[in-house]
Amino acid sequence: MNEKQTLNVIKSLYQRTENPLSRRAWLRAAGLGFGSLGLTAMMAQEAQLLAAPDNPLAPRQPHFEPKAKRVIFLFMHGGPSSIDSFDPKPRLISDHGKPLPIKRPLAFADGPVGPLMKPFWEFKNCGQSGIPVSDLWPHTRECVDDMTIVRSMVGEGVDHGAALLQTFTGSSTFVRPSMGAWSVYGLGTENQNLPGFITIKPALSHGGAKNWSSAFLPGAYQGTAIGNSGLKVEDVQKEPIEYLLSKHLSPDEQRFELEMLQNINRRHKELHKQDPQLETRIQAFEMAFKMQSQAPEAFEVNKESEATKKLYGLDDPITADFGWQCLLARRLAERNVRYIQCTHSYKWDQHEDLYNLHTKNAREVDKPIAGLLKDLKARGLLKDTLVIWAGEFGRTPVSESGDGRDHNPYGYTIWMAGGGVKPGFIYGATDEIGYHAVEDRMHIHDFHATVLHLLGLDHERLTYRFSGRDFRLTDVAGVVAKKIIA
């Protein structure tokens, strides 16, 4: 069978309107023609035979003028101590060793309540804003004038699993779409050759993929994972996205193969209207092929200048891992990926030996974080890139096991930079001992509402109907923290 005859057979199969063939029957009927890979160019011209569905990742207009175009979320898995980092409490110094003066709220750890424990690091007023930051963060505090420090975060999960789910999805108990998925659902993405939502070395524990999933949203909006927290950077670099590049087929041959598969899938979809998993597969195949043109180049971090790699700490084994994540995040941001997560996992859960382990953890991420902020600013990207630093909660002002701290979701600190937030600004406050938020409380629903607002999305209008009701990231709550918006 020559190329023209094979094409005619395939066209006749496509154009059947009565009793369309199943995928298995189609493959059986057309099998004799699959040896003719010379059809590639001709098939490209015949792509109109079946109309492609609307592109779910196409850029969409925001509800109003956005302050930020994209988000980089730097997640400190385990819960860093706010009162040792960005929220100084003089009373903890004066009352060190005294009993907790309030009734302890629901806690994660069992056992008796320890005494108040002062911070392990001294605080210094930094930058022109004079915001106090502890010696735990010598590099990050150089960028304090670009930050809004939120000292009044409030969540509901006292365990890691619930707290992570709520931080990323708004719910501590149910599987819901993540904030990254909602962002891409609302705005699409400006780069059609890369996913709109990428998570770099995410944790597989405490909810795992639920923390970057699209849940009931279409699968096109779920996060694409680059490795995981259990892999070394050098292993991730070998193949950032598994099976992205074919070792056996040329790009033209893959395009031919994909067109065949996609057209079969679309015909099958017409016969089975309610098959969201099939639609997800169609979109995933298409994105995987498109990514071959840009993804390999985007992940070539080693092509950066030596000065840039040093800025992020890639020249130091201690900072190289998170430095690679942050530098890759910048490369993805400048290629207009909508939502990017970097995870330092799972290291911040110090129920004991807090001084030594927090010191080690901060050394691994402090220089890369500062490098990212400085690099984004130098390239003009910080003004429309919202950088978020957060854990799933903070830690208590009382001691545990002598020199550790328990989980504290009742009043903890995160910070944001760029992307339309006020520079050199403190929002909210905790009580005298740093246990509860008492001023301008920012519940996680408020945090999500504020991030969406900065992206130009009204959290009350960004809804998706599922199981007979309209869902949104903020459920039935959420208030935008307008005080932090520049």
Buried (B, 14 or more C-beta within 10 A) or exposed (E): EEBEEBBEBBEEBBEEEEEBBEEEEBEEBBEEBEEBBEBBEBBEEBEEEBEEEEEBBEBBEBBEEBBBBBBBBBBBBBBBBBBBBBBBBEBBEEBEEEEBEEEEEEBBBEEEBBEBBBBBBEBBEBBEBEBBBBBBBBBBBBBBBBBBBBBBBBBBBBBBBBBBBBBBBBBBEEEBBBBBBBBBBBBBBBBBBBBBBBBBBBBBBBBBBBBBBBBBBBBBBBBBBBBBBEBEBEEBBEEBBEEBEEEEEEEBEBBBBBBBBBBBBBBBBEEEEEBEEBBBBBBBBBBBBBBBEBBEEBBEBEEBEEEBBBBBBBEBEEBBBBBBBBBBBBBBBBBBBBBBBBBBBBBBBBBEEBBEBBEEBBBBBBBBBBBBBBBBBEEEBBBBBBBBBBBBBBBBBBBBBEBBBBBBBBBBBBBBBBBBBBBBBBBBBBBBBBBBBEEBBBBBBBBBBBBBBBBBBBBBEBBBEEEEEEBBBBBEBBBBBEEBBE
